[in-house]
Amino acid sequence: MLDTTDPEDRQIRVILISAAAVAILGLIAIATVVAVMVSANFNFLSWME
């Protein structure tokens, strides 16, 4: 298979895939932190006061 794609297209694709991966990992990290806080009976409302 010949790779005739423009190097700039490849760079844009890498940037978009990286951004998507970072966003997904960030959501997983936030969900994990929330799950740990809830399981530890952390009260978000009293913390925000």
Biopython code that builds the backbone (N, CA, C, O; Angstrom):
import numpy as np
from Bio.PDB.StructureBuilder import StructureBuilder

atoms = [
    (1, "MET", "N", (0.849, -1.190, 0.000)),
    (1, "MET", "CA", (0.000, 0.000, 0.000)),
    (1, "MET", "C", (0.885, 1.241, 0.000)),
    (1, "MET", "O", (1.729, 1.405, 0.881)),
    (2, "LEU", "N", (0.699, 2.095, -0.965)),
    (2, "LEU", "CA", (1.489, 3.317, -1.057)),
    (2, "LEU", "C", (0.898, 4.390, -0.152)),
    (2, "LEU", "O", (-0.308, 4.640, -0.168)),
    (3, "ASP", "N", (1.763, 5.021, 0.634)),
    (3, "ASP", "CA", (1.313, 6.104, 1.521)),
    (3, "ASP", "C", (1.584, 7.433, 0.838)),
    (3, "ASP", "O", (2.690, 7.967, 0.926)),
    (4, "THR", "N", (0.588, 7.961, 0.165)),
    (4, "THR", "CA", (0.760, 9.212, -0.579)),
    (4, "THR", "C", (0.128, 10.390, 0.146)),
    (4, "THR", "O", (-0.123, 11.433, -0.457)),
    (5, "THR", "N", (-0.132, 10.225, 1.446)),
    (5, "THR", "CA", (-0.768, 11.322, 2.189)),
    (5, "THR", "C", (0.233, 12.438, 2.428)),
    (5, "THR", "O", (1.439, 12.214, 2.531)),
    (6, "ASP", "N", (-0.295, 13.620, 2.512)),
    (6, "ASP", "CA", (0.508, 14.808, 2.774)),
    (6, "ASP", "C", (1.024, 14.746, 4.212)),
    (6, "ASP", "O", (0.255, 14.406, 5.111)),
    (7, "PRO", "N", (2.295, 15.060, 4.458)),
    (7, "PRO", "CA", (2.805, 15.052, 5.841)),
    (7, "PRO", "C", (2.009, 15.964, 6.769)),
    (7, "PRO", "O", (1.873, 15.680, 7.959)),
    (8, "GLU", "N", (1.483, 17.061, 6.220)),
    (8, "GLU", "CA", (0.677, 17.957, 7.054)),
    (8, "GLU", "C", (-0.624, 17.276, 7.467)),
    (8, "GLU", "O", (-1.087, 17.456, 8.593)),
    (9, "ASP", "N", (-1.220, 16.492, 6.558)),
    (9, "ASP", "CA", (-2.429, 15.743, 6.911)),
    (9, "ASP", "C", (-2.135, 14.743, 8.021)),
    (9, "ASP", "O", (-2.930, 14.574, 8.946)),
    (10, "ARG", "N", (-0.993, 14.087, 7.919)),
    (10, "ARG", "CA", (-0.612, 13.118, 8.946)),
    (10, "ARG", "C", (-0.436, 13.814, 10.293)),
    (10, "ARG", "O", (-0.854, 13.286, 11.324)),
    (11, "GLN", "N", (0.182, 15.000, 10.289)),
    (11, "GLN", "CA", (0.389, 15.744, 11.529)),
    (11, "GLN", "C", (-0.947, 16.165, 12.141)),
    (11, "GLN", "O", (-1.138, 16.065, 13.353)),
    (12, "ILE", "N", (-1.867, 16.636, 11.303)),
    (12, "ILE", "CA", (-3.185, 17.023, 11.799)),
    (12, "ILE", "C", (-3.899, 15.810, 12.389)),
    (12, "ILE", "O", (-4.526, 15.910, 13.443)),
    (13, "ARG", "N", (-3.807, 14.666, 11.715)),
    (13, "ARG", "CA", (-4.438, 13.447, 12.219)),
    (13, "ARG", "C", (-3.857, 13.057, 13.575)),
    (13, "ARG", "O", (-4.600, 12.676, 14.480)),
    (14, "VAL", "N", (-2.533, 13.149, 13.724)),
    (14, "VAL", "CA", (-1.895, 12.809, 15.002)),
    (14, "VAL", "C", (-2.369, 13.755, 16.095)),
    (14, "VAL", "O", (-2.639, 13.327, 17.217)),
    (15, "ILE", "N", (-2.470, 15.047, 15.769)),
    (15, "ILE", "CA", (-2.925, 16.027, 16.770)),
    (15, "ILE", "C", (-4.359, 15.736, 17.190)),
    (15, "ILE", "O", (-4.674, 15.771, 18.379)),
    (16, "LEU", "N", (-5.237, 15.447, 16.220)),
    (16, "LEU", "CA", (-6.635, 15.172, 16.562)),
    (16, "LEU", "C", (-6.774, 13.899, 17.379)),
    (16, "LEU", "O", (-7.535, 13.865, 18.345)),
    (17, "ILE", "N", (-6.046, 12.849, 17.005)),
    (17, "ILE", "CA", (-6.117, 11.593, 17.759)),
    (17, "ILE", "C", (-5.572, 11.795, 19.168)),
    (17, "ILE", "O", (-6.131, 11.270, 20.131)),
    (18, "SER", "N", (-4.486, 12.552, 19.293)),
    (18, "SER", "CA", (-3.915, 12.820, 20.619)),
    (18, "SER", "C", (-4.892, 13.617, 21.479)),
    (18, "SER", "O", (-5.059, 13.329, 22.664)),
    (19, "ALA", "N", (-5.531, 14.614, 20.885)),
    (19, "ALA", "CA", (-6.490, 15.420, 21.636)),
    (19, "ALA", "C", (-7.660, 14.564, 22.105)),
    (19, "ALA", "O", (-8.124, 14.709, 23.235)),
    (20, "ALA", "N", (-8.135, 13.675, 21.242)),
    (20, "ALA", "CA", (-9.237, 12.796, 21.630)),
    (20, "ALA", "C", (-8.809, 11.850, 22.749)),
    (20, "ALA", "O", (-9.566, 11.615, 23.691)),
    (21, "ALA", "N", (-7.599, 11.311, 22.645)),
    (21, "ALA", "CA", (-7.113, 10.392, 23.678)),
    (21, "ALA", "C", (-6.962, 11.116, 25.013)),
    (21, "ALA", "O", (-7.328, 10.570, 26.054)),
    (22, "VAL", "N", (-6.432, 12.325, 24.996)),
    (22, "VAL", "CA", (-6.277, 13.100, 26.231)),
    (22, "VAL", "C", (-7.637, 13.413, 26.842)),
    (22, "VAL", "O", (-7.797, 13.351, 28.061)),
    (23, "ALA", "N", (-8.620, 13.748, 26.005)),
    (23, "ALA", "CA", (-9.956, 14.046, 26.510)),
    (23, "ALA", "C", (-10.579, 12.820, 27.169)),
    (23, "ALA", "O", (-11.188, 12.922, 28.234)),
    (24, "ILE", "N", (-10.422, 11.662, 26.532)),
    (24, "ILE", "CA", (-10.984, 10.432, 27.095)),
    (24, "ILE", "C", (-10.296, 10.080, 28.405)),
    (24, "ILE", "O", (-10.959, 9.719, 29.377)),
    (25, "LEU", "N", (-8.968, 10.182, 28.438)),
    (25, "LEU", "CA", (-8.248, 9.876, 29.677)),
    (25, "LEU", "C", (-8.616, 10.864, 30.782)),
    (25, "LEU", "O", (-8.700, 10.486, 31.951)),
    (26, "GLY", "N", (-8.835, 12.123, 30.416)),
    (26, "GLY", "CA", (-9.253, 13.109, 31.406)),
    (26, "GLY", "C", (-10.617, 12.789, 31.993)),
    (26, "GLY", "O", (-10.825, 12.898, 33.201)),
    (27, "LEU", "N", (-11.549, 12.391, 31.125)),
    (27, "LEU", "CA", (-12.878, 12.007, 31.624)),
    (27, "LEU", "C", (-12.794, 10.789, 32.535)),
    (27, "LEU", "O", (-13.476, 10.729, 33.558)),
    (28, "ILE", "N", (-11.967, 9.825, 32.172)),
    (28, "ILE", "CA", (-11.804, 8.630, 33.021)),
    (28, "ILE", "C", (-11.208, 9.024, 34.369)),
    (28, "ILE", "O", (-11.632, 8.519, 35.408)),
    (29, "ALA", "N", (-10.225, 9.926, 34.355)),
    (29, "ALA", "CA", (-9.609, 10.367, 35.609)),
    (29, "ALA", "C", (-10.621, 11.099, 36.486)),
    (29, "ALA", "O", (-10.676, 10.865, 37.693)),
    (30, "ILE", "N", (-11.424, 11.985, 35.888)),
    (30, "ILE", "CA", (-12.434, 12.712, 36.663)),
    (30, "ILE", "C", (-13.470, 11.751, 37.236)),
    (30, "ILE", "O", (-13.868, 11.879, 38.394)),
    (31, "ALA", "N", (-13.910, 10.783, 36.420)),
    (31, "ALA", "CA", (-14.892, 9.805, 36.894)),
    (31, "ALA", "C", (-14.316, 8.973, 38.033)),
    (31, "ALA", "O", (-15.024, 8.639, 38.983)),
    (32, "THR", "N", (-13.035, 8.640, 37.938)),
    (32, "THR", "CA", (-12.398, 7.868, 39.007)),
    (32, "THR", "C", (-12.331, 8.674, 40.296)),
    (32, "THR", "O", (-12.617, 8.153, 41.374)),
    (33, "VAL", "N", (-11.953, 9.947, 40.185)),
    (33, "VAL", "CA", (-11.877, 10.796, 41.381)),
    (33, "VAL", "C", (-13.255, 10.938, 42.015)),
    (33, "VAL", "O", (-13.381, 10.850, 43.237)),
    (34, "VAL", "N", (-14.291, 11.156, 41.206)),
    (34, "VAL", "CA", (-15.646, 11.285, 41.744)),
    (34, "VAL", "C", (-16.081, 9.985, 42.406)),
    (34, "VAL", "O", (-16.686, 10.013, 43.478)),
    (35, "ALA", "N", (-15.784, 8.850, 41.785)),
    (35, "ALA", "CA", (-16.168, 7.563, 42.363)),
    (35, "ALA", "C", (-15.459, 7.329, 43.695)),
    (35, "ALA", "O", (-16.067, 6.830, 44.642)),
    (36, "VAL", "N", (-14.189, 7.685, 43.771)),
    (36, "VAL", "CA", (-13.445, 7.515, 45.028)),
    (36, "VAL", "C", (-14.005, 8.431, 46.106)),
    (36, "VAL", "O", (-14.156, 8.021, 47.256)),
    (37, "MET", "N", (-14.316, 9.687, 45.733)),
    (37, "MET", "CA", (-14.869, 10.616, 46.713)),
    (37, "MET", "C", (-16.236, 10.146, 47.215)),
    (37, "MET", "O", (-16.520, 10.230, 48.410)),
    (38, "VAL", "N", (-17.071, 9.660, 46.320)),
    (38, "VAL", "CA", (-18.394, 9.180, 46.731)),
    (38, "VAL", "C", (-18.249, 7.949, 47.622)),
    (38, "VAL", "O", (-18.948, 7.830, 48.628)),
    (39, "SER", "N", (-17.355, 7.039, 47.264)),
    (39, "SER", "CA", (-17.195, 5.836, 48.075)),
    (39, "SER", "C", (-16.607, 6.161, 49.451)),
    (39, "SER", "O", (-16.804, 5.415, 50.410)),
    (40, "ALA", "N", (-15.881, 7.284, 49.539)),
    (40, "ALA", "CA", (-15.330, 7.702, 50.830)),
    (40, "ALA", "C", (-16.302, 8.604, 51.586)),
    (40, "ALA", "O", (-15.934, 9.193, 52.602)),
    (41, "ASN", "N", (-17.544, 8.718, 51.097)),
    (41, "ASN", "CA", (-18.588, 9.550, 51.706)),
    (41, "ASN", "C", (-18.158, 11.009, 51.816)),
    (41, "ASN", "O", (-18.448, 11.674, 52.810)),
    (42, "PHE", "N", (-17.460, 11.505, 50.782)),
    (42, "PHE", "CA", (-17.061, 12.908, 50.758)),
    (42, "PHE", "C", (-18.264, 13.744, 50.358)),
    (42, "PHE", "O", (-18.903, 13.484, 49.339)),
    (43, "ASN", "N", (-18.568, 14.755, 51.173)),
    (43, "ASN", "CA", (-19.742, 15.590, 50.913)),
    (43, "ASN", "C", (-19.316, 16.829, 50.126)),
    (43, "ASN", "O", (-18.705, 17.746, 50.675)),
    (44, "PHE", "N", (-19.647, 16.845, 48.828)),
    (44, "PHE", "CA", (-19.249, 17.951, 47.970)),
    (44, "PHE", "C", (-19.914, 19.258, 48.381)),
    (44, "PHE", "O", (-19.310, 20.325, 48.273)),
    (45, "LEU", "N", (-21.161, 19.178, 48.853)),
    (45, "LEU", "CA", (-21.882, 20.400, 49.198)),
    (45, "LEU", "C", (-21.270, 21.088, 50.403)),
    (45, "LEU", "O", (-21.145, 22.312, 50.409)),
    (46, "SER", "N", (-20.886, 20.339, 51.419)),
    (46, "SER", "CA", (-20.270, 20.978, 52.577)),
    (46, "SER", "C", (-18.872, 21.499, 52.248)),
    (46, "SER", "O", (-18.414, 22.476, 52.841)),
    (47, "TRP", "N", (-18.195, 20.844, 51.301)),
    (47, "TRP", "CA", (-16.863, 21.303, 50.899)),
    (47, "TRP", "C", (-16.944, 22.617, 50.136)),
    (47, "TRP", "O", (-16.023, 23.431, 50.203)),
    (48, "MET", "N", (-18.056, 22.833, 49.401)),
    (48, "MET", "CA", (-18.193, 24.038, 48.577)),
    (48, "MET", "C", (-18.586, 25.263, 49.408)),
    (48, "MET", "O", (-18.486, 26.387, 48.918)),
    (49, "GLU", "N", (-19.022, 25.074, 50.634)),
    (49, "GLU", "CA", (-19.457, 26.216, 51.458)),
    (49, "GLU", "C", (-18.269, 27.050, 51.905)),
    (49, "GLU", "O", (-18.444, 28.048, 52.604)),
]
sb = StructureBuilder()
sb.init_structure("model")
sb.init_model(0)
sb.init_chain("A")
sb.init_seg("    ")
for serial, (resi, resn, name, xyz) in enumerate(atoms, 1):
    if name == "N":
        sb.init_residue(resn, " ", resi, " ")
    sb.init_atom(name, np.array(xyz, "f"), 0.0, 1.0, " ", f" {name:<3s}", serial, name[0])
structure = sb.get_structure()
